[in-house]
Structure formats: C-alpha cells, structure tokens
C-alpha cells in the first residue's frame, strides 16, 4: 500500500530541504501562502524559524491545522455558532461538526 505522505523539496533561507507531507497539508500550505501573498519558501522559512521543537514536517502540519482552526473559530463567532465545514476552495477540510453519539448511557 502506498503511503499518502509525499516527500517534497523546498528551498528555505537559501538551503534546499525536504518535508514529508500529505497532499491536504501541502495544498493547505500553498493556499495560506497565496492568501498572505507570500512565496511558499518564505512561509516555510517563517514556520521553521518559529518552531519550538519537532521536525519541520510536523511544524508545518501544526501550522496548517492551527490556521484552519482559527478560521473555523472566527466563522463560528461571525455566524453565531454554525460552521458548514468547507473552506473557500469548496472542498472538505476537516470535520468541524461532531456526529451525534451512537452510545447510550443508561
């Protein structure tokens, strides 16, 4: 079975490095860079500079997750608590609505 994680090369701060990311995180990272009118390299360099621990791939995943969590929180505040679970591109992001519990408590 092929791994959904893909190794990608990128130049940050003048040095070539590689990160291993799933397509969803890579696309999210590219979308964030575009929204901020930054190059992908500059955004990754910023993430690299700000990370406290862990490897760069993990730092990127956490950055993308935090970005979309923040957006979801802002959407909830603006919409009075309802979020549809889609980002501007129209694709599913991550589940933002919890499914009703299937467990019964007696």
C-alpha beads as a LAMMPS data file, in Angstrom:
LAMMPS data file: protein, C-alpha beads

106 atoms
105 bonds

1 atom types
1 bond types

-500.0 500.0 xlo xhi
-500.0 500.0 ylo yhi
-500.0 500.0 zlo zhi

Masses

1 110.0

Atoms # bond

1 1 1 0.000 0.000 0.000
2 1 1 1.369 3.376 -1.000
3 1 1 1.830 5.946 1.774
4 1 1 -0.221 9.149 1.441
5 1 1 2.825 11.058 2.705
6 1 1 4.929 12.540 -0.097
7 1 1 8.447 13.872 0.266
8 1 1 8.756 17.337 -1.289
9 1 1 11.822 19.504 -1.793
10 1 1 11.820 23.203 -0.986
11 1 1 14.446 25.925 -0.639
12 1 1 14.299 27.908 2.583
13 1 1 16.803 30.551 3.608
14 1 1 18.945 29.578 0.623
15 1 1 19.177 25.903 1.613
16 1 1 17.401 23.002 -0.054
17 1 1 15.498 20.787 2.352
18 1 1 12.711 18.264 2.136
19 1 1 9.493 17.810 4.028
20 1 1 7.162 14.836 4.079
21 1 1 3.523 15.904 3.933
22 1 1 0.168 14.581 2.883
23 1 1 -1.437 16.302 -0.122
24 1 1 -4.078 18.003 2.042
25 1 1 -1.432 19.707 4.195
26 1 1 0.645 20.682 1.145
27 1 1 -2.407 22.202 -0.570
28 1 1 -3.418 23.981 2.631
29 1 1 0.085 25.400 2.986
30 1 1 0.059 26.637 -0.621
31 1 1 -3.386 28.212 -0.122
32 1 1 -2.232 30.011 3.031
33 1 1 0.872 31.330 1.256
34 1 1 -1.299 32.603 -1.596
35 1 1 -3.777 34.245 0.777
36 1 1 -0.888 36.009 2.517
37 1 1 0.722 36.922 -0.813
38 1 1 3.904 35.124 0.240
39 1 1 6.043 32.615 -1.546
40 1 1 5.804 29.082 -0.274
41 1 1 9.514 29.220 0.569
42 1 1 9.090 32.358 2.675
43 1 1 6.131 30.892 4.549
44 1 1 8.007 27.666 5.286
45 1 1 11.062 29.682 6.387
46 1 1 8.820 31.570 8.817
47 1 1 7.372 28.322 10.183
48 1 1 10.898 26.918 10.515
49 1 1 12.069 29.990 12.449
50 1 1 9.080 29.953 14.802
51 1 1 9.021 26.234 15.619
52 1 1 9.897 25.278 19.170
53 1 1 10.508 21.552 18.796
54 1 1 9.838 18.661 16.453
55 1 1 10.752 18.360 12.827
56 1 1 9.792 20.776 10.067
57 1 1 7.140 18.487 8.584
58 1 1 5.370 18.301 11.945
59 1 1 5.678 22.058 12.422
60 1 1 4.043 22.623 9.022
61 1 1 1.166 20.273 9.846
62 1 1 0.568 22.042 13.156
63 1 1 0.753 25.450 11.454
64 1 1 -1.842 24.478 8.828
65 1 1 -4.098 22.897 11.457
66 1 1 -3.864 25.992 13.653
67 1 1 -4.601 28.262 10.688
68 1 1 -7.819 26.435 9.810
69 1 1 -8.855 26.056 13.454
70 1 1 -8.514 29.811 13.836
71 1 1 -10.604 30.370 10.695
72 1 1 -13.244 27.982 11.973
73 1 1 -13.365 29.819 15.297
74 1 1 -13.772 33.167 13.523
75 1 1 -16.534 31.759 11.310
76 1 1 -18.349 30.433 14.374
77 1 1 -18.186 33.822 16.070
78 1 1 -19.466 35.586 12.944
79 1 1 -22.219 33.074 12.193
80 1 1 -23.486 32.596 15.708
81 1 1 -22.023 29.137 16.158
82 1 1 -22.723 27.348 12.862
83 1 1 -19.934 26.342 10.507
84 1 1 -20.545 24.450 7.316
85 1 1 -17.197 22.610 7.284
86 1 1 -15.869 23.931 3.973
87 1 1 -13.143 26.418 3.174
88 1 1 -13.115 28.974 0.349
89 1 1 -11.961 26.415 -2.195
90 1 1 -15.157 24.483 -1.564
91 1 1 -13.531 21.199 -0.571
92 1 1 -13.945 19.436 2.717
93 1 1 -11.395 20.491 5.270
94 1 1 -11.676 18.531 8.465
95 1 1 -14.772 17.539 10.348
96 1 1 -15.942 20.593 12.205
97 1 1 -19.261 19.201 13.352
98 1 1 -19.316 16.312 15.727
99 1 1 -21.569 13.446 14.782
100 1 1 -24.244 12.588 17.330
101 1 1 -23.083 9.992 19.770
102 1 1 -24.093 6.431 18.991
103 1 1 -23.517 5.335 22.577
104 1 1 -26.303 5.074 25.089
105 1 1 -25.782 5.850 28.700
106 1 1 -28.238 4.073 30.976

Bonds

1 1 1 2
2 1 2 3
3 1 3 4
4 1 4 5
5 1 5 6
6 1 6 7
7 1 7 8
8 1 8 9
9 1 9 10
10 1 10 11
11 1 11 12
12 1 12 13
13 1 13 14
14 1 14 15
15 1 15 16
16 1 16 17
17 1 17 18
18 1 18 19
19 1 19 20
20 1 20 21
21 1 21 22
22 1 22 23
23 1 23 24
24 1 24 25
25 1 25 26
26 1 26 27
27 1 27 28
28 1 28 29
29 1 29 30
30 1 30 31
31 1 31 32
32 1 32 33
33 1 33 34
34 1 34 35
35 1 35 36
36 1 36 37
37 1 37 38
38 1 38 39
39 1 39 40
40 1 40 41
41 1 41 42
42 1 42 43
43 1 43 44
44 1 44 45
45 1 45 46
46 1 46 47
47 1 47 48
48 1 48 49
49 1 49 50
50 1 50 51
51 1 51 52
52 1 52 53
53 1 53 54
54 1 54 55
55 1 55 56
56 1 56 57
57 1 57 58
58 1 58 59
59 1 59 60
60 1 60 61
61 1 61 62
62 1 62 63
63 1 63 64
64 1 64 65
65 1 65 66
66 1 66 67
67 1 67 68
68 1 68 69
69 1 69 70
70 1 70 71
71 1 71 72
72 1 72 73
73 1 73 74
74 1 74 75
75 1 75 76
76 1 76 77
77 1 77 78
78 1 78 79
79 1 79 80
80 1 80 81
81 1 81 82
82 1 82 83
83 1 83 84
84 1 84 85
85 1 85 86
86 1 86 87
87 1 87 88
88 1 88 89
89 1 89 90
90 1 90 91
91 1 91 92
92 1 92 93
93 1 93 94
94 1 94 95
95 1 95 96
96 1 96 97
97 1 97 98
98 1 98 99
99 1 99 100
100 1 100 101
101 1 101 102
102 1 102 103
103 1 103 104
104 1 104 105
105 1 105 106
